[in-house]
Amino acid sequence: MIDTLRLSHVVVRVRDLDKAYKFYVELLGLVETEKDGDCLYLRGVEEGQHHSLVLKKADSPGLSYIGLRVKKPEELDKAREFLSSNIKLKIHKEKGVDEGILFETPQGIPLFLYYDMEYVGDLRMKFFMHRGVSPVRLAHVNLIVRDLESEVKFFKEVLGYYETEWFLDDKGEKQVVWLTRRGDSHEIAISSSTINSPGFHHETYYVHELRDVVRAADILASAGLWNSIERGPGRHGVTEGFYIYLRDIDKNRIEFFSEDYVVLDPDKWKPIVWTHDQLRYRSDFWGRPIPESWLNEWVPVEDVFTGQLKRWNA
């Protein structure tokens, strides 16, 4: 097992960096670390690392890759040795990170493993500098794959994650699995789909209060961006958190999320199981309908070796 520490960052493709800056920084309040060429590096107000979200200029939206931090430098050596005998990989350098390993999971999700990222300081108690919804930290990502079982097995057996909750389909088989490494309700959510190519559903930032979730809706509505408010505010049954889902100018999805639980004793935790007839209840604890867009729309992911998007073939 590669001893990973946590979910670290996400690199997302956008078509217009200026419009993305207005949406993510000026309106929602992510902190700009720097802009370098075709990339904008952002972080939450309590994140001291160089970035947790990279917006990369591209000709179409989607996911470039997801970054995971390992606990010790030696884990990268272990990862190289293990992955190179099973999975194609390449050495990759990133702004603020000297070197890491870029590869794809069995279902084609692009991952970047690294140990050390530059620290630039946080805005934790510099409240006069907070803006928008004051995003605190990157909380989790939601992925779409065809073979859920193989993908979950990889995250558990190779990267050290464990399951916190399951959602079963009408045949009693797992359809969605929530996993964590650091003990939050989840860091990775993986859903099964009949599409042949992997998909990226959303990244999520934690906020401290329900009021911040509501504020996201108020900010976008008052800016005339009603169509960017996709779902919520609401409360999930799964993970217990309050949420709102937003779409940026390119239809990339971002969630703001608050007040989930923490797994105190992983060795004693038993995954919470939600049955198919609890779909509405587990997805929205208050029983409100789920938008079709949320169920059926997501963005593609890059091929880490060609830089091209993986195309969906039904």
Order of alpha helices (4+ residues) and beta strands (2+ residues): beta-alpha-beta-beta-beta-beta-alpha-beta-beta-beta-beta-alpha-beta-beta-beta-beta-alpha-beta-beta-beta-beta-alpha-alpha-beta
